[in-house]
Amino acid sequence: MQQHWKVGDLASLTGLTVRTLRYYDQIGLFSPSGHSPTGHRMYNEADIQRLQKILSLKDLGLSLEEIKRVLEGQTYSSAEIVAIQIERVRKHLKIQQKLLAELERVAEKMNQQEPLSIDAFLSLLESMKQSQEKYIIDHRLNWESHLDLLGEFLNDK
C-alpha cells in the first residue's frame, strides 16, 4: 500500500516550509499527486522522489526556473544528481577542515602566547565566512518555518 503525506507532514519531513511547498505548486515545479476529499494536498512516494531531485538541484545553486527545465528535459539522471551532491558535500567538508585547521593554528599560538599576524586573522575570518554561509541559509529557512506555523495557527483561529 502506498503512503501519502499532507503538505504539513511533508514540510515537517523535509524541513521546508508549507509556504515553500505551496509556492512550488503555484509555479508548477512540484505539485501534489492528488487531493484528499477535504481538499488537502496529498503527496505520494513518487512526489517525494521528485522533491529530492528539486532540493538536490537547488542545493547545487540552480534557480527554480533552471530546475524546472532540468526536470522537464531530464538533463541529469538521479545517479548524476547524487554524484554531484557527493562532490558538494566533499567540498563542504574541506571548508570545515580548513576552518578547523585555522582555529587550531590560532589556538596554539594563543596558548603559547605568540603574537598573531594580520594574515592569520584574515585567513581565519575567510574560513569562518565560508563555513557560516550554509548556517545562515539554514537559519533563514528555520525562521520561515516558524512563521508558517504562526500563520497556520492564526488562520485556524
C-alpha positions, -999 to +999 in steps of 0.1 A: +000+000+000+013+034-010+018+060+017+005+096+013+015+128+031-003+160+036+015+193+029+022+199+066+036+164+071+058+168+040+070+201+053+080+186+086+096+156+069+118+177+046+124+208+067+108+230+040+080+254+049+044+249+039+046+282+021+076+270+000+057+238-010+026+258-019+048+282-039+064+252-058+029+240-066+018+275-077+047+278-102+043+242-115+076+229-101+062+205-076+026+196-074+008+170-053-003+138-070-038+143-055-061+158-030-080+144-001-118+146+000-114+177+021-092+194-004-058+188+013-028+184-010-017+147-009+018+136-019+030+101-027+064+084-029+070+095-065+063+131-054+089+127-027+115+114-052+108+144-074+112+167-044+145+151-036+157+160-071+144+195-068+162+200-035+194+185-048+194+208-078+186+238-056+214+228-033+237+229-063+227+265-069+203+262-098+174+287-099+139+273-097+134+281-134+166+261-143+154+233-120+121+232-138+138+230-172+162+202-160+132+182-147+113+186-179+142+176-200+157+151-177+192+166-182+205+148-152+198+113-140+191+106-104+226+090-101+242+120-116+224+143-092+236+122-062+271+122-076+270+160-078+257+161-042+285+139-030+310+163-046+293+193-029+295+175+005+331+168+000+337+204-008+318+214+023+339+190+044+371+205+030+359+240+040+351+227+075+385+210+078+402+242+067+383+262+094+393+236+120+430+238+110+429+276+111+413+276+145+438+251+159+467+271+145+453+303+162+446+285+194+481+270+195+497+305+190+474+319+217+483+291+241+519+298+235+513+335+239+527+342+205+516+373+186+492+366+158+498+382+124+471+401+105+474+374+078+465+347+104+434+366+114+424+373+078+428+336+069+407+326+099+380+352+090+378+339+054+374+303+066+347+314+091+329+333+064+328+302+041+317+280+069+289+303+080+272+307+046+253+274+049+244+281+086+228+314+076+207+298+049+196+271+073+188+296+099+166+317+075+147+285+065+141+277+102+126+312+107+104+308+076+091+275+091+083+292+124+064+320+105+045+294+086+034+277+118+024+310+132+004+318+101-014+285+102-022+290+139-036+324+132-056+312+102-072+284+123-084+310+149 
